[in-house]
Amino acid sequence: MSERTSERSFEERFDHSNPGRTSLSVLVIALVVAVVTAGCGRSHVAELSDGVLTLGEFQEAKTERRAMVLGDRRLTIEGENGSLSLAGGQPGQVALTFNVQARGDSRDDAREQLDDLMIEEVGDETSYTFDIRPDRSDLTNVDVTGTVPSDAEVRLILRGGNVTLSNLNGVVNVLLENGSISYLGGSGSLTLSTRNGNVAADFYDLGVGDVAALSTTNGSVTLGVTDRSNANVNASTSSGDVRVNGFEFGDPRLARRGASARFSAEIGAGGAAVNMKTQNGDLIFRRHSLVPPSTVAAPIDTTAADTTAADTVDSNTIDADAASPESTDTVDTDSMDTAPPNVDTDTMNTTPTDNGDESVDADSATMPAAATSTPPDVAG
């Protein structure tokens, strides 16, 4: 999706609350599926080693690395299926690794899916977007890991896959169709939304002026804070419980009607505005003693110019079971048992254009470790 689609509000991107819009969306999806089925034929069904059924008997994989100078622009990543894990790093610098898997009814078919998948980049003075565009999202999966500036504004829009974010302290917006979201950091403005999956946000600190909106349709919503946090909480579930696990609040108020529950309270002296919402799931509160890291990832070399280079290795010389995605471009992975999630795959409509933004050669760059730190077990 290009930046011009931002004319629609963030929440409207996957809004199905309008019946007319829903009917039209279903019709469009049905037509797209019919066209794809007619044009591409029916893929063979294969059974993975764990008993899960998937499409395509053969799997191939490749790895692409991208690095660029973000500056103070907003970073957007848009994609279909695959996990995404980002950690805060050096100011102004982005380093991403895209691990791509594709399936097909033959080795050539799988390789063709790899070749057809594009990772497009488009940007201007205010924003920069990585747009993952597969030819067939039901046969491809792209896992993204990397580091971004810890204070950057980050926007992520994905169809399916889990999202893990750590030490991102700028404005963060995540819109996910199928999958869970886990966040650890100190963002003053955080929006985490998924349709099918859990949402968990652990904060180093919360105070006056901070805003957090955590929501899902099917799943639990968890808020974790330290003793330094001050917030006003409003939470609701249409079918579920409020679990406080010994958490002490100021002025707690609970209203129950049937399976639904509404809860409001103060944390500390109050201040930050926190909203939690789920249709089917529990509302969970927990305290922890986590502190912000004292160090960030090492800087990357930003002296070169090409962001699109990918590692290339002869796949016939690689053992798929032992191959590392960090060192391969095209790999024979018949024995791999990773399947893309079964998710809604209606096509994202975007036509980005090139623009000549400042970037670096990913192969020559020293990639910082994308060591994401997820919250450890915490006492209730």
Legacy VTK file of the C-alpha trace (Angstrom):
# vtk DataFile Version 3.0
C-alpha trace
ASCII
DATASET POLYDATA
POINTS 380 float
0.000 0.000 0.000
1.242 3.448 -0.780
1.086 6.460 1.453
-1.906 7.858 -0.400
-4.111 5.203 1.219
-3.596 7.034 4.502
-6.666 9.128 3.624
-8.584 6.318 5.313
-8.224 6.245 9.065
-5.995 3.602 10.593
-8.939 1.778 12.176
-10.901 1.718 8.891
-8.316 -0.350 7.062
-9.890 -3.647 8.172
-13.268 -2.274 9.307
-16.053 -4.806 8.714
-18.616 -3.158 10.961
-20.458 -1.677 7.971
-22.760 -4.426 6.553
-22.762 -2.942 3.059
-19.012 -2.715 3.023
-18.763 -6.272 4.353
-21.027 -7.670 1.614
-19.044 -5.854 -1.059
-15.763 -7.056 0.449
-16.983 -10.672 0.473
-18.054 -10.379 -3.161
-14.709 -8.920 -4.190
-12.840 -11.636 -2.294
-14.944 -14.343 -3.965
-14.218 -12.926 -7.401
-10.506 -12.678 -6.688
-10.404 -16.283 -5.459
-12.286 -17.438 -8.547
-9.860 -15.634 -10.852
-6.811 -16.966 -9.034
-8.195 -20.506 -9.052
-9.034 -20.350 -12.748
-5.720 -18.764 -13.713
-3.344 -20.719 -11.541
-5.025 -24.107 -11.216
-5.501 -26.056 -8.030
-2.363 -26.624 -5.954
-1.653 -30.055 -4.545
-2.305 -30.632 -0.873
0.724 -31.773 1.123
1.073 -33.022 4.678
3.880 -31.614 6.817
5.846 -33.683 9.306
3.630 -32.465 12.177
0.482 -33.574 10.383
-0.604 -30.120 9.221
-1.969 -29.848 5.683
-0.596 -27.163 3.367
-0.609 -26.258 -0.309
2.270 -27.282 -2.556
4.530 -30.310 -2.208
7.825 -28.408 -2.545
9.218 -25.455 -0.632
12.005 -23.036 -1.481
13.457 -20.182 0.571
15.582 -17.094 0.219
16.816 -14.252 2.422
16.946 -10.566 1.539
18.540 -7.830 3.648
17.688 -4.156 3.425
19.293 -1.224 5.234
18.543 2.479 4.935
18.743 5.806 6.710
15.299 6.714 8.039
16.106 10.027 9.669
13.031 11.424 11.373
10.538 9.941 8.868
7.749 7.493 9.710
8.513 3.830 8.920
5.755 1.614 7.496
5.910 -2.125 6.823
2.999 -3.748 4.986
2.643 -7.422 4.162
0.506 -10.532 3.936
1.617 -13.658 5.866
4.570 -13.996 8.212
5.879 -13.016 11.619
7.487 -9.661 12.360
9.980 -8.949 15.132
11.529 -5.496 15.612
13.837 -4.096 18.285
14.903 -0.538 19.004
18.325 0.388 17.671
20.479 3.331 16.619
18.880 6.712 15.828
17.902 7.149 12.196
18.975 3.695 10.991
16.902 0.729 9.774
18.265 -2.789 9.154
15.791 -5.507 8.149
16.067 -9.177 7.185
13.303 -10.764 5.103
13.187 -14.575 5.282
10.960 -15.703 2.425
9.433 -19.157 1.981
7.357 -20.238 -1.015
5.633 -23.482 -1.921
4.631 -25.069 -5.226
3.710 -28.331 -6.898
7.254 -28.606 -8.248
10.624 -27.134 -7.416
10.304 -24.761 -10.361
6.846 -23.642 -9.242
8.164 -22.818 -5.758
11.105 -20.889 -7.202
8.742 -18.978 -9.464
6.758 -17.894 -6.419
10.004 -16.666 -4.829
10.878 -14.681 -7.941
7.398 -13.175 -8.186
7.382 -11.905 -4.602
8.495 -8.291 -4.479
9.660 -6.153 -1.561
9.064 -2.643 -2.813
10.362 0.528 -1.191
8.805 3.955 -1.546
9.266 7.112 0.469
9.244 10.864 0.612
10.324 13.561 3.044
7.934 12.393 5.771
7.639 8.609 5.418
9.286 5.437 4.099
7.466 2.181 3.295
8.516 -1.441 2.789
5.664 -3.124 0.891
5.766 -6.956 0.683
3.836 -7.976 -2.444
3.487 -11.722 -3.196
1.912 -13.058 -6.366
0.010 -15.675 -4.323
-0.166 -15.066 -0.604
-1.525 -18.571 0.032
1.778 -20.041 -1.171
4.222 -17.575 0.416
5.345 -16.558 3.882
7.737 -13.736 4.804
9.230 -13.463 8.295
10.774 -10.062 9.044
13.331 -9.328 11.762
15.487 -6.286 12.379
16.201 -3.053 14.193
14.687 0.390 13.774
15.355 3.672 15.577
14.038 3.307 19.105
12.335 6.701 18.899
10.904 6.270 15.380
7.244 6.427 14.459
6.405 2.907 13.300
3.308 1.647 11.492
2.785 -2.063 10.729
-0.077 -3.469 8.642
-0.168 -7.262 8.243
-2.680 -9.952 7.308
-1.356 -12.890 9.306
1.484 -13.687 11.699
2.634 -12.786 15.186
4.210 -9.385 15.898
6.856 -8.871 18.597
8.165 -5.388 19.402
10.738 -4.400 22.013
12.238 -1.100 23.086
10.289 0.983 20.581
9.482 4.237 22.325
8.073 6.438 19.566
4.552 6.450 18.159
3.671 2.815 17.391
0.630 1.594 15.424
0.028 -2.078 14.634
-2.937 -3.341 12.621
-3.104 -7.130 12.306
-5.774 -9.420 10.884
-4.749 -12.810 12.323
-2.073 -13.230 14.981
-0.957 -12.060 18.405
0.901 -8.869 19.311
3.503 -8.527 22.073
4.987 -5.139 22.994
7.639 -4.027 25.490
8.718 -0.396 25.646
7.896 3.134 26.660
5.792 4.486 23.806
3.816 7.600 24.640
1.327 6.729 21.894
0.578 3.061 21.257
-2.159 1.397 19.192
-2.190 -2.411 18.995
-5.116 -4.040 17.197
-5.748 -7.571 15.942
-8.863 -9.478 15.004
-7.868 -13.017 15.983
-5.146 -13.229 18.620
-3.946 -11.951 21.971
-2.593 -8.474 22.679
-0.042 -7.870 25.443
1.674 -4.559 26.228
4.283 -4.147 28.974
5.425 -0.615 29.737
8.540 0.651 31.478
6.609 3.713 32.542
3.269 5.445 31.982
2.317 8.993 32.855
0.331 12.092 31.986
-0.010 12.564 28.234
0.657 8.910 27.323
-2.032 7.067 25.367
-2.463 3.322 24.781
-5.255 1.555 22.871
-5.164 -2.264 23.020
-7.854 -4.268 21.246
-8.775 -7.638 19.766
-11.936 -9.376 18.681
-11.037 -12.919 19.702
-8.361 -13.117 22.368
-7.173 -11.719 25.683
-5.793 -8.226 26.320
-2.972 -7.857 28.872
-1.497 -4.706 30.423
1.787 -4.860 32.340
3.186 -1.874 34.261
5.807 -1.012 36.872
5.347 0.723 40.218
6.427 3.945 38.479
3.335 3.973 36.256
0.376 6.324 36.628
-2.646 5.706 34.430
-6.411 5.732 34.109
-7.722 2.438 32.740
-10.975 1.739 30.911
-11.500 -1.871 29.849
-14.340 -3.959 28.468
-15.072 -7.489 27.290
-18.262 -8.862 25.772
-17.483 -12.363 26.990
-14.730 -12.840 29.538
-13.339 -12.005 32.975
-11.204 -9.285 34.534
-8.084 -10.846 36.074
-6.049 -8.606 38.396
-3.762 -11.227 39.997
-3.287 -9.243 43.201
-2.908 -5.962 41.308
-4.008 -3.036 43.515
-5.951 -0.167 41.950
-7.320 3.161 43.041
-11.107 3.622 42.772
-11.786 0.307 40.975
-15.227 -0.042 39.380
-16.616 -3.233 37.868
-19.935 -3.712 36.082
-21.104 -7.161 34.938
-24.018 -8.116 32.752
-24.214 -11.728 31.705
-20.820 -12.713 30.286
-19.749 -9.117 29.647
-17.688 -6.934 31.962
-16.668 -3.284 32.145
-13.838 -2.178 34.400
-12.271 1.194 35.207
-9.629 2.149 37.753
-6.590 4.274 38.508
-3.041 2.997 38.501
-0.852 5.016 40.839
-1.925 8.635 40.766
-3.632 8.308 37.369
-2.493 10.099 34.239
-1.991 8.045 31.063
-5.139 7.080 29.139
-5.286 3.303 28.640
-8.155 1.633 26.796
-8.470 -2.165 26.586
-11.159 -3.968 24.608
-11.991 -7.505 23.498
-15.123 -9.216 22.267
-14.225 -12.742 23.349
-11.472 -12.963 25.939
-10.181 -11.870 29.327
-8.766 -8.545 30.498
-5.516 -9.194 32.379
-3.410 -6.884 34.562
0.080 -7.579 35.886
2.974 -5.769 37.532
6.626 -6.213 36.662
9.966 -4.644 37.539
11.478 -4.392 34.050
13.732 -1.428 33.286
14.758 0.075 29.930
17.978 -1.346 28.443
21.081 0.763 28.943
22.504 -0.108 25.523
21.189 -0.293 21.961
22.306 -2.176 18.876
25.626 -1.247 17.243
25.452 1.270 14.379
25.432 0.104 10.773
27.696 1.218 7.944
25.830 3.788 5.840
28.482 4.525 3.207
27.140 2.514 0.253
24.131 2.931 -1.992
22.148 -0.224 -2.963
19.386 -1.570 -0.692
18.040 -4.357 -2.846
20.926 -6.823 -2.995
20.204 -10.283 -1.603
22.535 -13.114 -0.629
22.857 -15.679 -3.434
23.882 -19.302 -2.933
23.550 -22.326 -5.230
20.627 -24.170 -3.675
21.892 -27.537 -4.943
24.849 -27.377 -2.559
22.855 -26.688 0.584
21.330 -29.101 3.061
17.883 -27.617 3.674
17.714 -28.959 7.213
21.031 -27.406 8.200
20.889 -24.225 6.156
20.698 -20.927 8.000
18.300 -18.325 6.574
20.901 -15.714 7.348
23.258 -17.187 4.745
21.070 -18.400 1.878
19.200 -16.873 -0.965
17.567 -19.865 -2.697
17.420 -23.063 -0.672
15.889 -26.498 -1.329
13.601 -26.898 1.628
11.401 -29.875 0.808
11.834 -31.127 4.356
10.927 -27.859 6.014
7.639 -27.959 7.897
6.760 -24.302 7.986
3.421 -23.406 6.438
1.962 -19.956 5.908
-0.997 -19.179 8.156
-4.445 -19.726 6.728
-5.648 -16.159 6.632
-7.797 -13.769 4.682
-5.772 -12.862 1.619
-7.692 -10.165 -0.189
-5.269 -8.053 -2.135
-3.942 -4.767 -0.790
-4.385 -2.077 -3.419
-1.273 0.035 -3.817
0.934 1.357 -6.550
4.073 2.844 -5.024
6.520 4.855 -7.081
10.289 5.141 -6.940
11.853 8.212 -5.484
15.580 7.921 -4.786
15.700 7.980 -0.977
18.990 7.755 0.844
19.893 4.098 1.385
22.786 1.720 1.923
24.022 -1.586 0.555
22.605 -4.262 2.805
25.304 -6.784 1.919
28.124 -4.428 2.895
26.428 -3.210 6.024
27.277 -4.591 9.422
23.890 -5.774 10.559
23.056 -5.084 14.207
21.623 -7.937 16.211
17.866 -7.861 16.270
17.742 -9.204 19.783
14.182 -8.640 20.767
13.512 -8.687 24.452
10.123 -10.074 25.360
8.811 -9.639 28.876
9.942 -12.427 31.209
7.527 -14.161 33.514
6.234 -11.639 35.963
4.535 -11.944 39.270
0.814 -11.406 39.232
LINES 1 381
380 0 1 2 3 4 5 6 7 8 9 10 11 12 13 14 15 16 17 18 19 20 21 22 23 24 25 26 27 28 29 30 31 32 33 34 35 36 37 38 39 40 41 42 43 44 45 46 47 48 49 50 51 52 53 54 55 56 57 58 59 60 61 62 63 64 65 66 67 68 69 70 71 72 73 74 75 76 77 78 79 80 81 82 83 84 85 86 87 88 89 90 91 92 93 94 95 96 97 98 99 100 101 102 103 104 105 106 107 108 109 110 111 112 113 114 115 116 117 118 119 120 121 122 123 124 125 126 127 128 129 130 131 132 133 134 135 136 137 138 139 140 141 142 143 144 145 146 147 148 149 150 151 152 153 154 155 156 157 158 159 160 161 162 163 164 165 166 167 168 169 170 171 172 173 174 175 176 177 178 179 180 181 182 183 184 185 186 187 188 189 190 191 192 193 194 195 196 197 198 199 200 201 202 203 204 205 206 207 208 209 210 211 212 213 214 215 216 217 218 219 220 221 222 223 224 225 226 227 228 229 230 231 232 233 234 235 236 237 238 239 240 241 242 243 244 245 246 247 248 249 250 251 252 253 254 255 256 257 258 259 260 261 262 263 264 265 266 267 268 269 270 271 272 273 274 275 276 277 278 279 280 281 282 283 284 285 286 287 288 289 290 291 292 293 294 295 296 297 298 299 300 301 302 303 304 305 306 307 308 309 310 311 312 313 314 315 316 317 318 319 320 321 322 323 324 325 326 327 328 329 330 331 332 333 334 335 336 337 338 339 340 341 342 343 344 345 346 347 348 349 350 351 352 353 354 355 356 357 358 359 360 361 362 363 364 365 366 367 368 369 370 371 372 373 374 375 376 377 378 379
